Amino acid sequence: ALTSTGAGVAIPALGFFELLGMQSSGFSGLAFALAVCMVASSVDSLQTGLLSVLSREILSKKLSPTQSLLAGQLFLVAVNMPAIIMATEGTKDPDFGGSIINLFLIADLLAVSIAVPVFMGLGSLATQGGALAGCVSGLLFIL
């Protein structure tokens, strides 16, 4: 990746941030606010989905509402604590922060590689075996 000066980017995964650093502070602030909103929305959706699955399993165990609420809160703490620790460590060590960005890139590539076959398998466009084969071939393609 090249910057506006034509020099190479030191860490390719951070190229967007280097380009953003050349913008005005207002534009950078807007981009930061939008990025935080996107991440918060994604994490909120993920946690809501996981908690709903967990609560369905808990309700089948015949727990009281208080016990069910406590189990949900414990689950959220167990999920969020490693994320918070990784985020704080990423701000201390630039190499670790770069690897977290690479981790997000890998997660996005994995999700994109299997999204289309999974959605096709939900309808009548593909059989279950075809959707599974599409997922496997998508994963092999990106590796």
N, C-alpha and C positions, 0 to 999 in steps of 0.2 A: 504494500500500500504506500502511496506517496502523499506527502503533505503538500501544502500550497507552495512551499519552497522547492519541491522536487526531491527533498531528502527522504530516505526511507523511515518508516516508523520503527522505533526500537522494539516494541512489543506489538505484533500485528493485532492481537486481540483488543488492544487499547486504542486502535486507530481512530475510532469514532470519538473517543474522549480527547484525543490530541486535536482533532479538527474542531471539536466543540470549544476547546480552550482558545482558539483563535477568534471566536465570535464575541459579540458584545456581552456584557454581564446580564443584560435583560434577556437576551435570547438564551443564554446558558441557564439562567434561572427558570425560564419557561420550559426548556427541555428537561431540566432536572425535576420540576414539578410534575410534568407529564409522565416521566419515567417512574417516579414514585407512585403516582396514581395507577399506572399499569401494573406494576409489581404488586401493590397492595390489593388491587382488584383480583389478580390471579391467585394470590395466596389466600385471600378471603374465600374465593370460590372453591379452591381446593380444600381448605379447612372445613367449610360448610358441608361439602360433599362427604368428606371422610367422617365428620361428626355425625351426619345423618345415617351413614352406613353403620357406624359404631352404635348409635342409639337404637337402631332397629335390632341389632344383635343383643343389646342390653335389655330391650323391652321383652325379647323372647326369653330372657332369664328370670323374668318376674321380679325385678328389683323395684324398690320404692322410688318415687320421683326424686327424692333427695339423693338417694344412692346413684340414680341414673345421672343426675346433674353433677355430682361429685366425680363420677367416672369420666364424664365428658370434659370437665375442667382439668382433670389429671391428664387426659389424653392431649389436650391443647398445650399444656405445659411440657409434656414429654416431646411433642413435635416441635415446639417453638424454641426450647432451650438450645438444642444443637445449632439451629439456624442463627440464633442470636450470638452464640459463641463463635461460630464461623465468621459472622459479619464483623465482630469486634477484632478478631484475629486478622482478618483481611485488611483492616485499616492500619494495623501495626506493621505488617510485613508485605511490601509491594509484590514480592514473588508469589506469596500466598493469595493475594488479591487477584493477581493475574490468572492464577489457576482456578479461582472461583469463576471468573469470567469465562474461561475455557470450559468449565463444568456446565455453565448455563448454555454455552454454544452446543456442547455435546447433547445436553438434554433436549434442546430445541430441535436439533437434527434428528434425534431418535423419535421425538413426537411427530415431526413432519413426515418421517419415513413410514410410519405406520398409520397415520391419520386417515388417509384415503382408503386403504383396504379395510380398515375397521368400519368406517362409515358405509362403505359399499356392502359389507357383510351384515350390517343392521337391516338393510332393505332386501329387495329381491334382485339386486344387481349382481351379487356374487354369493356363492355358497360359503358355508363356514370354512371348508377346506381351502377354497380359493382365497378367502380373506386371510387365512393363516399363511398360505403360501405367499401372498402379496406382502404381508408383514415381514416374513423371513427374508424375502428377496430385497425388500426395501432396506432392512438392516444390513444385509450383506453388501448392498450397493454403496452404502455410506462408509462402510469399514474399508 
